[in-house]
Amino acid sequence: MTLLLRIHRCYNFLDMPVKKIVFIGVIGGGEISPEDAARAEEVGREIARRGAALVCGGLGGVMEAACRGARAEGGHTIGAGVITKIIA
């Protein structure tokens, strides 16, 4: 079973065959101007309008704004973070 099929079966986040899922990654700075935030939101909206899932690092700034735009259009977003230190 492919990873995409597993994702589709586990989360069922798109109502289309797995082979047609398109993922688009967005990365960028954590501290951005209001103008850059507006641009990133528009990028996210356009990704959602075209039926793709937005993938980002799940942090603030560009990634947060792009996700906000995608969600505003009813799109799907995936935030993938990395843990670099475990605090016991």
C-alpha positions as a printed NumPy array, in Angstrom:
array([[  0.   ,   0.   ,   0.   ],
       [  1.436,   3.388,  -0.957],
       [  1.866,   6.228,   1.511],
       [ -0.692,   8.352,  -0.372],
       [ -3.25 ,   5.565,  -0.16 ],
       [ -2.616,   5.241,   3.574],
       [ -3.051,   8.982,   4.052],
       [ -6.246,   8.929,   2.011],
       [ -7.692,   5.973,   3.932],
       [ -6.691,   7.304,   7.346],
       [ -7.861,  10.872,   6.938],
       [-10.081,  10.774,   3.849],
       [ -9.399,  14.481,   3.375],
       [-10.088,  14.658,  -0.353],
       [-12.995,  13.175,  -2.258],
       [-10.962,  12.212,  -5.297],
       [ -8.885,   9.192,  -6.306],
       [ -5.474,   9.053,  -4.66 ],
       [ -3.649,   9.298,  -7.967],
       [ -5.106,  12.791,  -8.475],
       [ -4.024,  14.304,  -5.151],
       [ -1.605,  17.185,  -5.642],
       [  0.45 ,  18.467,  -2.704],
       [  2.052,  21.907,  -2.893],
       [  4.608,  22.982,  -0.301],
       [  4.826,  26.512,   1.069],
       [  7.706,  27.732,   3.213],
       [  8.792,  31.19 ,   4.271],
       [  9.774,  33.534,   7.044],
       [  8.19 ,  33.534,  10.468],
       [  8.105,  37.315,  10.804],
       [  6.48 ,  39.006,   7.822],
       [  4.88 ,  42.31 ,   6.921],
       [  1.11 ,  42.677,   6.551],
       [  1.61 ,  42.962,   2.783],
       [  3.539,  39.668,   2.651],
       [  0.887,  38.017,   4.832],
       [ -1.795,  39.124,   2.366],
       [  0.248,  37.714,  -0.539],
       [  0.774,  34.403,   1.279],
       [ -2.957,  34.164,   2.051],
       [ -3.731,  34.676,  -1.632],
       [ -1.261,  31.933,  -2.549],
       [ -3.037,  29.613,  -0.109],
       [ -6.447,  30.52 ,  -1.539],
       [ -5.248,  29.823,  -5.08 ],
       [ -3.79 ,  26.458,  -4.078],
       [ -7.162,  25.493,  -2.585],
       [ -9.123,  26.777,  -5.595],
       [ -7.075,  24.502,  -7.826],
       [ -7.855,  21.48 ,  -5.642],
       [ -4.396,  20.863,  -4.192],
       [ -3.496,  20.221,  -0.554],
       [ -1.119,  22.753,   1.001],
       [  1.846,  21.338,   2.937],
       [  3.952,  23.505,   5.227],
       [  6.044,  23.446,   8.368],
       [  3.117,  24.416,  10.549],
       [  4.732,  27.546,  11.96 ],
       [  3.796,  31.227,  11.841],
       [  4.425,  33.916,   9.25 ],
       [  4.208,  32.871,   5.61 ],
       [  3.151,  29.299,   6.42 ],
       [  0.372,  30.359,   8.791],
       [ -0.953,  32.954,   6.353],
       [ -0.935,  30.518,   3.421],
       [ -2.807,  27.936,   5.502],
       [ -5.313,  30.56 ,   6.592],
       [ -5.969,  31.408,   2.934],
       [ -6.339,  27.752,   1.931],
       [ -8.756,  27.043,   4.777],
       [-10.784,  30.152,   3.902],
       [-11.385,  28.587,   0.473],
       [-12.3  ,  25.22 ,   1.997],
       [ -8.935,  23.691,   1.122],
       [ -6.905,  21.113,   2.987],
       [ -3.662,  21.836,   4.816],
       [ -0.963,  19.671,   6.356],
       [  1.484,  21.116,   8.879],
       [  4.589,  18.999,   9.447],
       [  6.759,  20.008,  12.338],
       [ 10.044,  18.607,  13.577],
       [ 10.915,  18.069,  17.226],
       [ 14.568,  18.905,  17.752],
       [ 14.758,  18.514,  21.531],
       [ 12.809,  16.373,  23.949],
       [ 12.349,  17.903,  27.395],
       [ 11.988,  15.273,  30.111]])
